[in-house]
Amino acid sequence: MQSTRKRESKTIRPSKRAAGDQVLGMDRGITRRDFLNATLLASGSLLLDPLSPADLVAQNSVQRASQDDWTGYGGIGDYANSNGNTTGVMEAGHQIRDGEFERLPANLIETGETYDCVVVGGGISGLAAALIFQRQAGKGKTCLVLDNHPIFGGEAKRNEFLVDGQRLVAHQGSAFYPVPYPHSFIARFYESIGLEKPKLEYQKWSGFAPEMPLSRTPYLSGGATSGFYFGSKFGQRPGTWLTDPWGKKLDGAPLSAQARAELLRYQAGPADPHDPKARAPEYAGDAISRRLDTITLEDHLREKHRISRDTVRAFLSPLEGGGYGLGPDALSGYTAYAADMLHPLDISDETGDQMFPDGNSGFARLITKTLIPESIAGDNSVEAVCRGAVNFAELDKAGSAARVRLDSTVVWVKHDGDPATSEAVTVAYARGGKVYRVKARSVVMAGGSWTAKHIVRDLPEDRASAYAQFYRAPCMMANVAVRNWRFLYKLGISGGQWFEGIGNYVQVRKMATCGVDSPTFGPDSPTVLTLKVLYSYPGVATKEQGHRGRAEMIATPFRDYERQIRGQFTELFARSGFDAGRDIAGIILNRWGHAYLSPAPGFFFGKDGKPAPGEVLRAAPFGRIAFANTDLSGVMDHRYSILEADRAVGQLLDQVLSE
């Protein structure tokens, strides 16, 4: 699939590309007009806030980054300059990787600040760590969160569009949440930040067309209103849709008899439910889970469903491992069950997966509002927090016990002296072309493993070796705003999957009403379709797949991806009335270079008699530094972000700050 994308972007001749661009609507100016308006609004906001020269430099650099050919259009609203890893964020990260901060510069700026706790990373884990610290450390304790993005949230952020007068919201990364047991730690944490009723209210059907069941999430819902598309890869020119493919037992699909039989076995469940190799673990660390961690997910699927490697790679990759960024050939077999070890309430029609309109950005906003009450306009209700504007000046207000400092890339964390006896940690961050230093009595490293291993300058060998086993894979979340989705409704589907080209699937979803303009929704309503682009290279080592994927994602300009997306939608939906130039109102790319932890066999429970890398980092603080972030658990799930934050803060309060 990846080689197909490369080939498409290289073989279109200029004259044919120009003609094709007109058909695809590449000459339409709607995204550019919105782009210009968003930039002007952002520039105007600078006149309203009394910012320092360093702040102005930082914000202007972000605005310039959002206008480049790589970052592309960022939408409207508070998140317009922070769609994924923008050029500025990426370049700052690469400076750390390339060793440009091996020594602190001579012109280092001393802020004169000392905090009881500095949290590195403003994603859900970092924000949760700050809130938990504020609650448990006691009155008078101070905490600073340093984040490298223009707005907090990490991968839990939103995109916003204005389409025909209606504001549309979509997630940039972290998406849904399951309803927890009412007395669990997660449920109590939700309640403490204002989410007292985890089951949200959703849009009702509107219009004269007969109602079609819709998902609450952007993931394929399956069932009668789903479809499979078979194109030229399957000898179909033009391509063809098969609706309700599983209900029809794949009858009519252009597949070999073997592929059809194996896919139906896969859909039906384990070939032999009594086979010990088909059983799910009862708890993390039991014999079943440990065996699964010695094999790949691909091998587990083959033995569980008695299907071939070719079928796995042709039809199930990368979606079977999509929650970890790569295909099942690169992942531990235990990844199929790891997230279930938190045991959410049984998913049913009445409960099911829940999702804020902007994904788990809703949690980032609720935590931040609780941490700094004036940070988001309005009261503490879920609806007000979802809709309110961010008061950026309140985030880093002098004298506040809790502060969040944005556009601040941490480049150096090191104990002052021997970690065993040190009384402080130096934390340096780059902002607006300058490097600043603060002091901390304790530090929570809540950013991703790919930067933490470079930033902590006195990291001991055991932790460094552990971090070397963390492999990360990229992902691009492309949010495509369309003026309606009648082209899907005419096909009889609300979502569909394909097996060639860019991305793998789209799914229409009804939105939670707490953060959208309209309480109703139908085929003529504007919406955002999210295209999740994964970069897998079956058969290549896990680490190398991540490197190749990042190289491909970084090398592709915004306009080339826009052309591919418009072409893909035209291929899939033109015969049901879709017109890319008319129907696409805007495209935002959210590129995440290290979106997913990709645990290879041995990650969860260790191998060769050595402990699991996550356990090495979680067991105890290193001096005055504790480690958080969801990747330590091996599960890409916001609940683990919160749990890891709670553990890290508890370790610091018990073992470091209690002295």
LINWOMO-V968790 format. One record per run of one state. SS is the DSSP state (@ for helix, = for strand, . for the rest). FROM is the first residue (numbers start at 0). TO is the last residue. If there is no record, write none. Layout:
BEGIN
SS | FROM | TO
SS | FROM | TO
END
This chain:
BEGIN
. | 0 | 0
@ | 1 | 10
. | 11 | 12
@ | 13 | 23
. | 24 | 28
@ | 29 | 44
. | 45 | 51
@ | 52 | 65
. | 66 | 82
= | 83 | 83
. | 84 | 85
@ | 86 | 96
. | 97 | 107
= | 108 | 114
. | 115 | 115
= | 116 | 119
. | 120 | 121
= | 122 | 122
@ | 123 | 135
. | 136 | 141
= | 142 | 145
. | 146 | 151
= | 152 | 152
. | 153 | 156
= | 157 | 162
. | 163 | 164
= | 165 | 170
. | 171 | 175
= | 176 | 177
. | 178 | 183
@ | 184 | 191
. | 192 | 200
= | 201 | 201
. | 202 | 202
= | 203 | 204
. | 205 | 213
= | 214 | 214
. | 215 | 224
= | 225 | 229
. | 230 | 230
@ | 231 | 233
. | 234 | 238
= | 239 | 242
. | 243 | 255
@ | 256 | 267
. | 268 | 274
@ | 275 | 277
. | 278 | 285
@ | 286 | 291
. | 292 | 294
= | 295 | 295
@ | 296 | 304
. | 305 | 307
@ | 308 | 315
. | 316 | 317
@ | 318 | 323
. | 324 | 326
@ | 327 | 329
. | 330 | 330
= | 331 | 331
@ | 332 | 335
. | 336 | 336
@ | 337 | 341
. | 342 | 351
= | 352 | 353
. | 354 | 359
@ | 360 | 370
. | 371 | 371
@ | 372 | 374
= | 375 | 375
. | 376 | 380
@ | 381 | 386
. | 387 | 388
= | 389 | 389
. | 390 | 390
@ | 391 | 394
. | 395 | 400
= | 401 | 404
. | 405 | 407
= | 408 | 414
. | 415 | 423
= | 424 | 430
. | 431 | 432
= | 433 | 439
. | 440 | 441
= | 442 | 444
. | 445 | 447
@ | 448 | 454
= | 455 | 455
. | 456 | 459
@ | 460 | 466
. | 467 | 470
= | 471 | 481
. | 482 | 484
@ | 485 | 490
. | 491 | 493
= | 494 | 497
. | 498 | 503
= | 504 | 506
. | 507 | 507
= | 508 | 508
. | 509 | 510
= | 511 | 511
@ | 512 | 514
. | 515 | 518
= | 519 | 520
. | 521 | 525
= | 526 | 533
. | 534 | 540
@ | 541 | 554
. | 555 | 556
@ | 557 | 575
. | 576 | 578
@ | 579 | 582
= | 583 | 596
. | 597 | 611
@ | 612 | 617
. | 618 | 620
= | 621 | 621
. | 622 | 623
= | 624 | 626
. | 627 | 628
@ | 629 | 632
. | 633 | 636
@ | 637 | 654
. | 655 | 658
END
